[in-house]
């Protein structure tokens, strides 16, 4: 059923990552609906969004400098209003207050915990250490498959590119974990927020299906 009004889905442009890939994937996920997808760095445009997507690939410090001060305050207001938020890669990490990647740089602090360096283990098949950064396909395994807050539907493979992972203090927000020599948190969910370390826009059908659920949420 097509909504009687256009829902504004705004992709927050922090100048990091391939925003056009995210935009194209969301447009594909929105096909047949009245939703409008927009990419902008204008705090006023972002403040008027019904739903916000915060992507990013790069360094935690660079992302926070791009968000400070106006964009970060706009995101915090959006989150406080409990409107839907989708964080991708850095869009997940900036929800935390600090990162080992950028000591002294403050994140948004929405979640307690921190971002830590990914500690890959040893491949049991070859005995070789897992390479950092973690690049490629891996399974995101839901910790609570029936959790209505999560956009995941069972274990699926998604595309990852990262050297750091989040370590939430509150285990109840963990939506999925992934094994890369050791388990790390690959998605969180709370309220109307879903944020993932993997890249749905690079994850073919599984990624589009996840974005479709976000658009329909």
C-alpha positions as a Markdown table, in Angstrom:
| # | Residue | x | y | z |
|---|---|---|---|---|
| 1 | Unk | 0.0 | 0.0 | 0.0 |
| 2 | Unk | 1.4 | 3.4 | -1.0 |
| 3 | Unk | 1.5 | 6.0 | 1.8 |
| 4 | Unk | -0.6 | 9.1 | 1.2 |
| 5 | Unk | 2.4 | 11.3 | 1.9 |
| 6 | Unk | 6.0 | 11.2 | 1.0 |
| 7 | Unk | 8.3 | 10.1 | 3.8 |
| 8 | Unk | 11.6 | 11.9 | 3.7 |
| 9 | Unk | 14.6 | 9.6 | 4.2 |
| 10 | Unk | 17.7 | 11.7 | 4.5 |
| 11 | Unk | 21.2 | 10.4 | 4.1 |
| 12 | Unk | 23.6 | 12.5 | 6.3 |
| 13 | Unk | 26.6 | 13.5 | 4.2 |
| 14 | Unk | 29.7 | 13.6 | 6.4 |
| 15 | Unk | 32.0 | 13.4 | 3.4 |
| 16 | Unk | 33.1 | 9.8 | 4.1 |
| 17 | Unk | 32.3 | 6.7 | 2.1 |
| 18 | Unk | 30.4 | 6.2 | -1.1 |
| 19 | Unk | 27.2 | 8.0 | -0.5 |
| 20 | Unk | 25.9 | 7.4 | -4.0 |
| 21 | Unk | 25.9 | 3.7 | -3.4 |
| 22 | Unk | 23.9 | 4.2 | -0.2 |
| 23 | Unk | 21.5 | 6.5 | -2.1 |
| 24 | Unk | 21.0 | 4.0 | -5.0 |
| 25 | Unk | 20.4 | 1.1 | -2.6 |
| 26 | Unk | 17.8 | 3.1 | -0.7 |
| 27 | Unk | 16.1 | 4.1 | -3.9 |
| 28 | Unk | 16.0 | 0.5 | -4.9 |
| 29 | Unk | 14.6 | -0.4 | -1.5 |
| 30 | Unk | 11.9 | 2.4 | -1.9 |
| 31 | Unk | 10.8 | 1.3 | -5.3 |
| 32 | Unk | 7.0 | 1.4 | -5.6 |
| 33 | Unk | 6.6 | 3.7 | -2.6 |
| 34 | Unk | 6.2 | 7.4 | -2.2 |
| 35 | Unk | 9.3 | 7.9 | -0.1 |
| 36 | Unk | 11.9 | 10.5 | -1.1 |
| 37 | Unk | 15.6 | 9.8 | -0.6 |
| 38 | Unk | 17.9 | 12.8 | -0.2 |
| 39 | Unk | 21.6 | 13.3 | 0.4 |
| 40 | Unk | 22.6 | 16.4 | 2.3 |
| 41 | Unk | 24.9 | 17.9 | 4.9 |
| 42 | Unk | 22.5 | 20.8 | 5.7 |
| 43 | Unk | 21.5 | 20.5 | 9.4 |
| 44 | Unk | 18.1 | 22.2 | 8.6 |
| 45 | Unk | 17.3 | 19.6 | 5.9 |
| 46 | Unk | 18.4 | 16.8 | 8.1 |
| 47 | Unk | 16.3 | 18.1 | 11.0 |
| 48 | Unk | 13.2 | 17.8 | 8.9 |
| 49 | Unk | 13.8 | 14.2 | 8.0 |
| 50 | Unk | 11.3 | 11.5 | 9.0 |
| 51 | Unk | 14.1 | 8.9 | 8.9 |
| 52 | Unk | 17.9 | 9.4 | 8.9 |
| 53 | Unk | 20.6 | 7.2 | 7.5 |
| 54 | Unk | 24.2 | 7.9 | 8.7 |
| 55 | Unk | 26.8 | 6.0 | 6.6 |
| 56 | Unk | 30.5 | 6.4 | 6.7 |
| 57 | Unk | 33.7 | 4.6 | 6.0 |
| 58 | Unk | 37.0 | 5.9 | 7.4 |
| 59 | Unk | 38.2 | 7.3 | 10.7 |
| 60 | Unk | 36.2 | 7.9 | 13.8 |
| 61 | Unk | 37.9 | 11.2 | 14.4 |
| 62 | Unk | 37.2 | 12.5 | 10.9 |
| 63 | Unk | 33.6 | 11.6 | 11.2 |
| 64 | Unk | 33.1 | 13.3 | 14.5 |
| 65 | Unk | 34.8 | 16.5 | 13.2 |
| 66 | Unk | 32.4 | 16.4 | 10.3 |
| 67 | Unk | 29.5 | 16.1 | 12.7 |
| 68 | Unk | 30.6 | 18.8 | 15.1 |
| 69 | Unk | 28.9 | 20.9 | 16.1 |
| 70 | Unk | 25.7 | 21.4 | 14.0 |
| 71 | Unk | 25.2 | 17.9 | 12.5 |
| 72 | Unk | 25.9 | 16.1 | 15.7 |
| 73 | Unk | 23.3 | 18.2 | 17.6 |
| 74 | Unk | 20.8 | 17.6 | 14.8 |
| 75 | Unk | 21.3 | 13.8 | 15.0 |
| 76 | Unk | 20.9 | 13.9 | 18.8 |
| 77 | Unk | 17.6 | 15.8 | 18.5 |
| 78 | Unk | 16.4 | 13.2 | 15.9 |
| 79 | Unk | 17.3 | 10.4 | 18.2 |
| 80 | Unk | 15.7 | 12.1 | 21.2 |
| 81 | Unk | 12.5 | 12.4 | 19.2 |
| 82 | Unk | 12.7 | 8.6 | 18.7 |
| 83 | Unk | 12.5 | 8.9 | 14.9 |
| 84 | Unk | 14.0 | 6.0 | 12.9 |
| 85 | Unk | 17.8 | 6.0 | 12.5 |
| 86 | Unk | 19.9 | 3.7 | 10.5 |
| 87 | Unk | 23.7 | 3.8 | 11.1 |
| 88 | Unk | 26.1 | 2.1 | 8.8 |
| 89 | Unk | 29.8 | 1.4 | 9.8 |
| 90 | Unk | 30.9 | 4.8 | 11.3 |
| 91 | Unk | 27.2 | 5.6 | 11.7 |
| 92 | Unk | 27.2 | 2.8 | 14.3 |
| 93 | Unk | 30.5 | 3.7 | 15.9 |
| 94 | Unk | 29.7 | 7.4 | 16.5 |
| 95 | Unk | 26.7 | 6.4 | 18.7 |
| 96 | Unk | 29.3 | 5.6 | 21.4 |
| 97 | Unk | 31.3 | 8.1 | 23.5 |
| 98 | Unk | 34.8 | 7.2 | 22.6 |
| 99 | Unk | 37.0 | 5.1 | 20.3 |
| 100 | Unk | 40.5 | 3.6 | 20.6 |
| 101 | Unk | 41.1 | 4.9 | 17.1 |
| 102 | Unk | 40.8 | 8.5 | 18.2 |
| 103 | Unk | 41.8 | 9.0 | 21.9 |
| 104 | Unk | 40.3 | 12.2 | 23.3 |
| 105 | Unk | 37.7 | 12.6 | 20.6 |
| 106 | Unk | 34.2 | 12.4 | 21.9 |
| 107 | Unk | 31.5 | 10.5 | 20.1 |
| 108 | Unk | 27.7 | 11.2 | 20.4 |
| 109 | Unk | 27.6 | 9.2 | 23.6 |
| 110 | Unk | 24.1 | 7.8 | 23.0 |
| 111 | Unk | 25.2 | 4.4 | 24.0 |
| 112 | Unk | 27.5 | 3.5 | 26.9 |
| 113 | Unk | 30.6 | 1.6 | 25.9 |
| 114 | Unk | 33.4 | 2.3 | 23.4 |
| 115 | Unk | 34.8 | 1.4 | 20.0 |
| 116 | Unk | 37.8 | -0.9 | 20.2 |
| 117 | Unk | 40.4 | -2.2 | 17.8 |
| 118 | Unk | 39.2 | -5.4 | 16.2 |
| 119 | Unk | 41.2 | -8.3 | 17.6 |
| 120 | Unk | 41.2 | -11.0 | 14.9 |
| 121 | Unk | 42.3 | -14.5 | 16.0 |
| 122 | Unk | 43.8 | -17.3 | 14.1 |
| 123 | Unk | 42.2 | -19.2 | 11.3 |
| 124 | Unk | 41.7 | -22.8 | 12.7 |
| 125 | Unk | 41.9 | -24.2 | 9.2 |
| 126 | Unk | 45.3 | -22.7 | 8.2 |
| 127 | Unk | 46.8 | -21.5 | 11.4 |
| 128 | Unk | 47.3 | -18.1 | 9.9 |
| 129 | Unk | 46.2 | -14.9 | 11.7 |
| 130 | Unk | 43.1 | -13.2 | 10.4 |
| 131 | Unk | 44.0 | -10.0 | 8.6 |
| 132 | Unk | 43.0 | -6.6 | 9.9 |
| 133 | Unk | 41.2 | -4.8 | 8.5 |
| 134 | Unk | 38.4 | -7.3 | 8.2 |
| 135 | Unk | 37.3 | -7.0 | 4.5 |
| 136 | Unk | 34.8 | -9.2 | 2.8 |
| 137 | Unk | 31.7 | -11.3 | 3.4 |
| 138 | Unk | 30.8 | -12.7 | 6.8 |
| 139 | Unk | 27.7 | -13.8 | 8.7 |
| 140 | Unk | 25.8 | -11.5 | 11.0 |
| 141 | Unk | 24.1 | -13.8 | 13.6 |
| 142 | Unk | 21.2 | -12.3 | 15.5 |
| 143 | Unk | 21.3 | -12.8 | 19.2 |
| 144 | Unk | 17.5 | -12.5 | 19.5 |
| 145 | Unk | 15.9 | -13.6 | 16.2 |
| 146 | Unk | 12.4 | -12.5 | 17.2 |
| 147 | Unk | 13.4 | -9.1 | 18.5 |
| 148 | Unk | 11.1 | -6.6 | 16.7 |
| 149 | Unk | 13.7 | -3.8 | 17.0 |
| 150 | Unk | 16.1 | -5.6 | 14.7 |
| 151 | Unk | 16.1 | -5.4 | 10.9 |
| 152 | Unk | 17.7 | -8.8 | 10.7 |
| 153 | Unk | 15.9 | -11.9 | 9.8 |
| 154 | Unk | 18.1 | -14.8 | 10.7 |
| 155 | Unk | 21.8 | -15.2 | 10.1 |
| 156 | Unk | 22.8 | -13.8 | 6.7 |
| 157 | Unk | 26.1 | -12.8 | 5.0 |
| 158 | Unk | 26.9 | -9.1 | 4.6 |
| 159 | Unk | 29.9 | -7.2 | 3.4 |
| 160 | Unk | 32.3 | -5.8 | 6.0 |
| 161 | Unk | 35.2 | -3.2 | 5.8 |
| 162 | Unk | 36.5 | -2.2 | 9.2 |
| 163 | Unk | 39.4 | -2.4 | 11.7 |
| 164 | Unk | 37.3 | -1.4 | 14.8 |
| 165 | Unk | 34.2 | -2.7 | 16.5 |
| 166 | Unk | 31.8 | -1.5 | 19.1 |
| 167 | Unk | 31.7 | -2.8 | 22.7 |
| 168 | Unk | 28.4 | -1.8 | 24.3 |
| 169 | Unk | 28.2 | -1.8 | 28.0 |
| 170 | Unk | 24.5 | -2.8 | 27.9 |
| 171 | Unk | 24.2 | -6.3 | 26.4 |
| 172 | Unk | 20.5 | -5.7 | 25.7 |
| 173 | Unk | 21.2 | -3.4 | 22.7 |
| 174 | Unk | 23.2 | -6.1 | 20.9 |
| 175 | Unk | 21.3 | -7.3 | 17.9 |
| 176 | Unk | 23.9 | -9.4 | 16.1 |
| 177 | Unk | 27.5 | -10.7 | 16.5 |
| 178 | Unk | 30.0 | -11.9 | 13.9 |
| 179 | Unk | 32.9 | -14.4 | 14.2 |
| 180 | Unk | 36.3 | -13.2 | 12.9 |
| 181 | Unk | 38.6 | -15.3 | 15.1 |
| 182 | Unk | 36.7 | -13.9 | 18.0 |
| 183 | Unk | 33.1 | -12.7 | 18.3 |
| 184 | Unk | 32.5 | -9.0 | 17.9 |
| 185 | Unk | 29.2 | -6.9 | 17.9 |
| 186 | Unk | 28.1 | -6.4 | 14.3 |
| 187 | Unk | 24.7 | -4.7 | 15.0 |
| 188 | Unk | 22.8 | -2.9 | 17.7 |
| 189 | Unk | 19.1 | -2.1 | 18.0 |
| 190 | Unk | 17.2 | -0.1 | 20.5 |
| 191 | Unk | 14.0 | 2.0 | 20.2 |
| 192 | Unk | 13.8 | 3.1 | 16.6 |
| 193 | Unk | 17.5 | 2.7 | 16.1 |
| 194 | Unk | 19.3 | 0.0 | 14.1 |
| 195 | Unk | 23.0 | 0.4 | 13.4 |
| 196 | Unk | 25.3 | -2.1 | 11.8 |
| 197 | Unk | 29.1 | -2.6 | 11.2 |
| 198 | Unk | 28.5 | -4.1 | 7.8 |
| 199 | Unk | 27.5 | -2.3 | 4.6 |
| 200 | Unk | 23.9 | -3.2 | 3.4 |
| 201 | Unk | 24.5 | -1.1 | 0.3 |
| 202 | Unk | 27.4 | -3.5 | -0.7 |
| 203 | Unk | 25.6 | -6.7 | 0.4 |
| 204 | Unk | 23.5 | -7.5 | -2.7 |
| 205 | Unk | 20.0 | -9.0 | -2.0 |
| 206 | Unk | 20.5 | -9.4 | 1.7 |
| 207 | Unk | 21.4 | -5.7 | 2.0 |
| 208 | Unk | 18.5 | -4.5 | -0.1 |
| 209 | Unk | 16.1 | -6.6 | 2.0 |
| 210 | Unk | 17.4 | -5.1 | 5.2 |
| 211 | Unk | 17.0 | -1.6 | 3.7 |
| 212 | Unk | 13.4 | -2.5 | 2.6 |
| 213 | Unk | 12.6 | -3.3 | 6.2 |
| 214 | Unk | 14.0 | 0.0 | 7.3 |
| 215 | Unk | 12.1 | 1.9 | 4.7 |
| 216 | Unk | 8.9 | 0.1 | 5.7 |
| 217 | Unk | 9.5 | 0.6 | 9.4 |
